[in-house]
Amino acid sequence: MFVPSNHLTNAVSPPPRGGDSNLEPAKLLGIPLGDFGLFSALLLSVAAGFLAFFATCFLAIITLLCWNLIGHNHVNYADSYLYVAMPTGAAVLAVALVFFIGTWIRRRISS
């Protein structure tokens, strides 16, 4: 009688790469982030900065729209880019670069 093998139950975890095998990978909101290469780390950092820039820019424009309509003010919408979105995007980019490059360097040193 033929019994098909189930590859999911027969999976073997890969052996540790050396160094401290108790070293846990870095996690962000429960997602393991330790196996990215240098290019992936840079790409994720830039993507996080862009996401923060565009999200805060959208929220700042909507806020200025409401402020101008409700208060009969005339605030320039370019201020949302200059004073809100750009500093937020730059700060998130800097933090993401430190985090992702730091995890990449930690993984390179520990292996």
C-alpha positions as CSV (number, residue, x, y, z in Angstrom):
1,M,0.0,0.0,0.0
2,F,1.4,3.4,-1.1
3,V,1.3,6.2,1.5
4,P,2.3,9.6,0.2
5,S,4.8,11.4,2.4
6,N,3.8,14.7,3.8
7,H,6.7,17.2,3.3
8,L,5.4,19.6,6.0
9,T,5.7,17.1,8.8
10,N,9.0,15.7,7.6
11,A,10.6,19.2,7.4
12,V,13.9,19.6,9.3
13,S,15.0,22.9,10.6
14,P,18.3,24.1,9.1
15,P,21.4,23.8,11.3
16,P,22.7,27.0,13.0
17,R,25.2,29.0,11.0
18,G,27.8,29.0,13.8
19,G,28.6,31.6,16.4
20,D,26.1,32.0,19.2
21,S,23.2,29.7,18.4
22,N,21.1,31.3,21.1
23,L,21.1,34.7,19.3
24,E,17.5,35.6,18.4
25,P,16.9,37.4,15.1
26,A,15.7,41.0,15.4
27,K,11.9,41.3,15.4
28,L,9.6,44.2,14.6
29,L,6.0,43.7,15.7
30,G,6.7,40.0,16.0
31,I,8.1,39.7,12.4
32,P,11.7,38.3,12.3
33,L,13.9,40.7,10.4
34,G,17.3,39.1,10.8
35,D,17.9,37.3,7.4
36,F,18.0,40.3,5.1
37,G,21.1,41.1,3.0
38,L,22.6,44.6,2.7
39,F,20.6,45.5,-0.4
40,S,17.4,44.3,1.2
41,A,18.1,46.3,4.3
42,L,18.7,49.5,2.3
43,L,15.6,48.9,0.2
44,L,13.5,48.3,3.3
45,S,14.9,51.5,4.9
46,V,14.1,53.6,1.8
47,A,10.6,52.0,1.5
48,A,9.9,52.8,5.2
49,G,11.0,56.4,4.6
50,F,8.8,56.8,1.5
51,L,5.8,55.3,3.2
52,A,6.2,57.6,6.2
53,F,6.6,60.6,3.9
54,F,3.6,59.9,1.8
55,A,1.3,58.9,4.7
56,T,2.1,62.0,6.7
57,C,1.9,64.2,3.6
58,F,-1.6,62.9,2.9
59,L,-2.7,63.4,6.5
60,A,-1.2,66.9,6.6
61,I,-2.9,68.0,3.4
62,I,-6.2,66.7,4.6
63,T,-5.7,68.5,8.0
64,L,-4.8,71.7,6.2
65,L,-7.8,71.3,4.0
66,C,-10.1,71.0,7.0
67,W,-8.3,73.9,8.8
68,N,-8.7,76.2,5.7
69,L,-12.4,75.3,5.2
70,I,-13.5,75.5,8.9
71,G,-11.4,78.5,10.0
72,H,-11.5,80.4,6.7
73,N,-7.7,80.5,6.8
74,H,-5.3,80.6,3.8
75,V,-2.5,78.3,4.8
76,N,-0.3,77.2,1.9
77,Y,-0.5,73.5,1.1
78,A,3.2,73.3,0.4
79,D,3.8,73.7,4.2
80,S,2.5,70.2,4.6
81,Y,5.5,68.9,2.5
82,L,8.1,71.3,4.1
83,Y,7.2,71.2,7.8
84,V,5.5,67.8,8.3
85,A,6.2,65.2,5.6
86,M,9.9,65.9,4.9
87,P,11.1,65.8,8.5
88,T,9.0,62.8,9.3
89,G,10.2,60.9,6.2
90,A,13.8,61.8,7.0
91,A,13.5,60.7,10.6
92,V,11.9,57.4,9.7
93,L,14.6,56.8,7.0
94,A,17.4,57.5,9.6
95,V,15.8,55.2,12.2
96,A,15.2,52.5,9.6
97,L,18.7,52.7,8.3
98,V,20.1,52.3,11.8
99,F,17.8,49.4,12.6
100,F,18.2,47.4,9.3
101,I,21.9,48.1,8.8
102,G,22.4,47.3,12.5
103,T,20.7,44.0,12.2
104,W,22.7,43.2,9.0
105,I,26.0,44.1,10.8
106,R,25.0,42.1,13.9
107,R,24.2,39.0,11.7
108,R,27.5,39.4,9.8
109,I,29.5,39.7,13.0
110,S,27.8,36.8,14.8
111,S,28.2,34.3,11.9
